[in-house]
């Protein structure tokens, strides 16, 4: 029964993301210390999907700088200010994947 509840919860969150009341695109840049491929494997994991869905974050694009491969860009659709909540709630998880948010830049787009 618990599995069905979890599946339904994730399903409803994904549906909510499709019809979010405010379409805010958040652009975030930061530095990683691993390779982009190693970092992308973590972001593509089921665990990351669950963590993102808890904050109604829908990843749209990610890439790295052509000039500096350790600088990453992420474009997400989410509710305003949810990225700060996500980072605060998951700071240890994020640090364990060698992500440096000290140079993080964020901008929101409608």
Helices and strands as residue ranges (DSSP letters): H 2-18, E 24-32, H 36-43, H 46-54, E 58-64, E 71-78, H 82-89, H 91-96, E 99-109
